[in-house]
């Protein structure tokens, strides 16, 4: 579906809490426009928008999809986004690509958790937005109450422009507030807002003159674009009532890309600010807001063309990577269906096939006129799990599958803990990670078991000791002889390790000192309490002896290792645990419960402050207590809380907890040996 001109395009992102009916609304629009002959159902897994296997299986959206529709000679690109919090990255991608937004409200539920969160996203991006109250046909819906709730939360800018009409308790149509005398109060408010959008209109209105319908419409369009009006519309996707009015609003009132004027970026060569007018007459610039890795088609790069014309099978410059890329066939997508096109004009959205290096957040442009657009700021993952491939085949395929997944989803991070030797995957939440495992299995045949990660404990000593290590072995020929005395002392936390030689008079020849240190380091790899690495110790070689024939580097390495093990036994070894610097962002109503929970996790609250209507709590918390914190915080804050954490330092483990850790380690070692 090719757009004829930039001003004949509307890009609209649909956002809402889960189960408000975004996918069903688009299915209803496709049916009403006779693009499909039968409406699918999310519950049956047969909608156009939810086409991925994971969506069909789970009966809800997990990925952004594009549904283009033509109405009144205008191409509307609807961007359907998931409502569940775990897939917030898809929502942010959709918001970036659209000039307009529709916030769906479930008439039976009102304002919900993700409603607030996604409204804030739209607010931060200054997106003009409309509120569409869906499921009005459900019995028992109190429209007046819903309107009051919406206006209380969104403020006086939220005003109905149409209203549901019921006959015999049944939802039959929506009436414009300008044609229904019972809705005079809303009409009056809308006329005031329309008048305030333009000085000439305001003067006319205050002078008592009647505004024409055209003046009102122009004034409301201006108010919507400026964000001084959040129109409320009503309807029902399942009965198709209110859909014509919504589509007319999209084409008549919502912004076309040209009305945005221009977009701003940075010239990657000069680092100076650069602008592009949204026009086909400007040089090419496009932004990749989403990537999809299809095992059959390959990489699909979803791009918003800001200026110029993007052509199939052409060469473009990736200013984010500083390389030239050859585009494959460009397609318009409707769900999973692809329509090949030769070119895409400024303002439109399309999918580029076969780009090699380009990723989400990259800018494509002409090399002679480079620009790089700001990147989408995706949230950091909050839940980490260890991955265990189920078979050797899974292990061999795992890295390829994971690289495809991370390319597609910027909210996924893969890492390796060098101390615990575990491969880790981090995501937004349990459902997010579960869907990723499903994708790995279904697309790439990789089956992985997720487990709670091991905690990288460490061991150290608390008392300074002097120990002897002596290795003597006599065989038929040359023997082995190495002998050293070490002084080992605890260091300040975080100093990790130091080594020095205080040998005088040649008690140990210089060439054997490095061997002693090598033996010490090898012995530090596994402590005596629970087998964790040893840290924060200072070692000094102070004395020893050697044999002119039997001494060797190997003998002194063994002697150094023996001495260090004795030091750990005699130096009152203790366990150390990693402490995380945690920053929790919550609504004020949950602050007390969150602080109580952090205290229960052996946390130490460092401070609190208020910022942007949220409470920010900083604390030190042991990593062992934070492994399931994403789930705990969601439970306490009903999904509204966020947190970040980074490693800070190590501290001694409390004795009772240390005892359990040591017992468990000994049990595991025994099982392994058996």
HELIX and SHEET records of a PDB file:
HELIX    1   1 UNK A    6  UNK A    8  5                                   3    
HELIX    2   2 UNK A   22  UNK A   32  1                                  11    
HELIX    3   3 UNK A   42  UNK A   44  5                                   3    
HELIX    4   4 UNK A   53  UNK A   58  1                                   6    
HELIX    5   5 UNK A   85  UNK A   87  5                                   3    
HELIX    6   6 UNK A   88  UNK A   97  1                                  10    
HELIX    7   7 UNK A  113  UNK A  124  1                                  12    
HELIX    8   8 UNK A  143  UNK A  154  1                                  12    
HELIX    9   9 UNK A  181  UNK A  183  5                                   3    
HELIX   10  10 UNK A  184  UNK A  196  1                                  13    
HELIX   11  11 UNK A  199  UNK A  206  1                                   8    
HELIX   12  12 UNK A  213  UNK A  226  1                                  14    
HELIX   13  13 UNK A  243  UNK A  252  1                                  10    
HELIX   14  14 UNK A  257  UNK A  260  5                                   4    
HELIX   15  15 UNK A  367  UNK A  369  5                                   3    
HELIX   16  16 UNK A  392  UNK A  408  1                                  17    
HELIX   17  17 UNK A  430  UNK A  444  1                                  15    
HELIX   18  18 UNK A  510  UNK A  512  5                                   3    
HELIX   19  19 UNK A  513  UNK A  524  1                                  12    
HELIX   20  20 UNK A  553  UNK A  570  1                                  18    
HELIX   21  21 UNK A  588  UNK A  590  5                                   3    
HELIX   22  22 UNK A  591  UNK A  600  1                                  10    
HELIX   23  23 UNK A  623  UNK A  625  5                                   3    
HELIX   24  24 UNK A  629  UNK A  637  1                                   9    
HELIX   25  25 UNK A  655  UNK A  673  1                                  19    
SHEET    1   A 7 UNK A  65  UNK A  71  0                                        
SHEET    2   A 7 UNK A  74  UNK A  80 -1                                        
SHEET    3   A 7 UNK A   9  UNK A  15  1                                        
SHEET    4   A 7 UNK A 100  UNK A 106  1                                        
SHEET    5   A 7 UNK A 128  UNK A 134  1                                        
SHEET    6   A 7 UNK A 230  UNK A 234  1                                        
SHEET    7   A 7 UNK A 158  UNK A 160  1                                        
SHEET    1   B 2 UNK A 162  UNK A 167  0                                        
SHEET    2   B 2 UNK A 170  UNK A 176 -1                                        
SHEET    1   C 3 UNK A 273  UNK A 277  0                                        
SHEET    2   C 3 UNK A 262  UNK A 266 -1                                        
SHEET    3   C 3 UNK A 372  UNK A 373 -1                                        
SHEET    1   D 8 UNK A 323  UNK A 326  0                                        
SHEET    2   D 8 UNK A 315  UNK A 318 -1                                        
SHEET    3   D 8 UNK A 363  UNK A 365 -1                                        
SHEET    4   D 8 UNK A 285  UNK A 294 -1                                        
SHEET    5   D 8 UNK A 298  UNK A 307 -1                                        
SHEET    6   D 8 UNK A 349  UNK A 353 -1                                        
SHEET    7   D 8 UNK A 330  UNK A 334 -1                                        
SHEET    8   D 8 UNK A 337  UNK A 341 -1                                        
SHEET    1   E 2 UNK A 309  UNK A 311  0                                        
SHEET    2   E 2 UNK A 343  UNK A 345 -1                                        
SHEET    1   F 4 UNK A 413  UNK A 417  0                                        
SHEET    2   F 4 UNK A 422  UNK A 427 -1                                        
SHEET    3   F 4 UNK A 383  UNK A 389 -1                                        
SHEET    4   F 4 UNK A 448  UNK A 451 -1                                        
SHEET    1   G 4 UNK A 458  UNK A 460  0                                        
SHEET    2   G 4 UNK A 574  UNK A 586 -1                                        
SHEET    3   G 4 UNK A 614  UNK A 622 -1                                        
SHEET    4   G 4 UNK A 604  UNK A 611 -1                                        
SHEET    1   H 3 UNK A 458  UNK A 460  0                                        
SHEET    2   H 3 UNK A 574  UNK A 586 -1                                        
SHEET    3   H 3 UNK A 642  UNK A 652 -1                                        
SHEET    1   I 4 UNK A 465  UNK A 473  0                                        
SHEET    2   I 4 UNK A 480  UNK A 490 -1                                        
SHEET    3   I 4 UNK A 537  UNK A 545 -1                                        
SHEET    4   I 4 UNK A 497  UNK A 501  1                                        
END                                                                             
